[in-house]
Amino acid sequence: MNTVAIIDYGMGNLHSVAKALEHVPGDHNVVVTSDPKQILAADRVVLPGVGAMRDCMGELKRLKLDVVVKQVADSGRPLLGVCVGMQAMMERSAENDGVECLGIFSGTVEPFGNDLLDPVKDEHLKVPHMGWNQVDQTMPHPLWKDIMPDSRFYFVHSYFVQPSGPEPVAGSVVYGFPIVAAIAKENIFAVQFHPEKSAQAGLQLYANFVAWDGQ
Amino acid sequence: MGLAKRIIPCLDVDNGRVVKGVQFVDIRDAGDPVEIAKRYDLEGADEITFLDITASSDNRETMVHVVEEVAGQVFIPLTVGGGIRTVDDIRRMLNAGADKVGINTAAVSNPEFVREAAEKFGSQCIVVAIDAKCVNEETCGKDEPRRWEIFTHGGRKPTGIDAVEWAKKMVKYGAGEILLTSMDRDGTKTGFDLELTRAVSDAVTVPVIASGGVGELKHLAEGVTEGRADAVLAASIFHFGEYTIEEAKRAMAAAGVEVRL
């Protein structure tokens, strides 16, 4: 049986992620764990996250899981980052006066700020970006399999990633301006939205993840 | 193309059972929160809100189990309000699978609680619920704009606090969303208090959910187009089988509101 490890570093929505992964079809076993051995032995790994970046990175480091996530990233095994988990994979976040992150992807995490304008309607946009928005699948990827183009996913975030490296943006969403909804490289896929809260489209993405070999 | 306006059905739960008579013809158990939540999810609800109206705190644990059950089967955001008074209440609900908690009375009696909660769990899961009532309906007019004050304890207890100022203050303290209920309109089926909704929505930077007064489908779209709400919440029009969520969304789309269909 395959094992999917969800990294438990005390930050938020990991039970929802676990329930969604348990719900999707497949011969897999879901474990929620902060044990490096269990994480490194798993076939697939999810880095979830909700909350403030300073706390997230602080806990990852305290539990020595920052090193473990990087090892998983280098191992070729499928790794999925979700929301703040995705943001933690960048080099640096502007949140909490600046936080050094994992550096799995090149680039930074930037705030929407409070003066976000919709250039078309010339209206102020609310922050957080909260609700169901349409994701443009900007490149084909096994994790988009059987998900209709422009499907809506559930977002809730006040910061967004700004990649600077050669890694392709896998999905994009418009909120005032185009922002990154998904980024990919080799065995790593990361999403800004919450698949576990995105009804059918989100469950399909998790089903695709548990079937993905990382290629 | 863009962010959809949300439709949120709200369920009152007492001792683990949905009350206010949800009526679906083909549902086996009209009081089962899990069955009803699944139905709303299938119809296309964008989120579901549970309001725990359990009077006895001894039975609070029941709500935790309800959330656990629902969260294992329904994969859209869940908000739980009613009786959230401590950091520990919030933690238990989030661990059970809730995505957000609604704080109402506890925010009024201790605004610092909102700050503490937002710092601990993040603003994204802190919804401050505001029950507002117009306090100068007789005298307002040309020279005196309408004013609203907030009420607690289910709209019974006046506080003397201005609703718009309170919303701004709560956002400053870390609220990630405002659930705004007009006590004047609640239960009247005459539509949202659009002036109130717009006043609050224009005053804050976070999303506002309009609530109280929906009686027909056109009211939902008005909440967005005229009230400038980011989401609309309704209970009875969905519970009594008058309209499905899908019908509501089609009506909103026809009125030019972007929705998830």
Interface residues (C-beta under 8 A of the other chain):
Chain A: G12 N13 H15 S16 K19 A20 E22 H23 V50 G51 A52 N114 H124 K126 V127 P128 H129 M130 G131 W132 N133 Q134 D150 R152 Y154 F155 V156 H157 S158 V174 Y175 H194 E196 K197 S198 A199 G202 L203
Chain B: M1 G2 L3 A4 K5 R6 D41 D46 A71 G72 Q73 F75 I76 P77 L94 N95 A96 G97 D99 E119 F121 G122 S123 Q124 C125 G176 E177 T205 V206 P207 V208 D230 A231 R260
